[in-house]
Amino acid sequence: MFLTPDQLAARNKRSLWIALGLAAFVVLIFSTTFLRMQRNLAERTAQQQVVAERAR
């Protein structure tokens, strides 16, 4: 099956938008995970400081 130039252009455009959407999703998931890890690290550090102060 051969595609016309218009069909090829449409397929390439569609593929590009799918790739951009996928990349945006990956960035969103990475950012969310990174920010949650930072928040958990800050909470753990604060909790360790409280425990250290109580131990004094």
N, C-alpha and C positions, 0 to 999 in steps of 0.2 A: 504494500500500500504506500503510495507516494502522496505527500502532503503538498498543497500549494504553498507558495511563498507567504501568503496571508495567514494560512493555518500555522506555518512554522513560526512566524512572527508572534502570533497569538500564544502559541505554546511556550515560546521563549519568555514572553512577558509574564505569563501565568507562573512559569517556573521561577522567575526572578522574584515575584511577589511572595510565593510560597517560601522561598529561601530566606527572604527578608523577615517574614513573619516568624519563621522558625528561629532565626538568629535573635530576634527581639524576645521571643519566649525564653530562650536560653539565658540571655542577659537578665531578664526579669527574675528567673529562678535563681541564678547565681547571686544577684544583688540581694534578694530576699534572704537567702541562706547566709550570706556574708554578714548582713546587718543583724540577723538574729544571733549569729555566733558572737559578734562584738558585744551585743547586749548581754548575753549570757556570761561572757567573760567579765564584763564590768560588774555584774551582780555577784559573781563568784568572788571577785577581788574584794568587793565591799563586805561580803559575808566573812571572808577570811580575816579582814581587818577587825571586825566586831569580835570574832572568836579570839584573836590575838590580844585585844584589849581586855577581854574578860579573863584571860589566862594570867594577866599581870597581877 
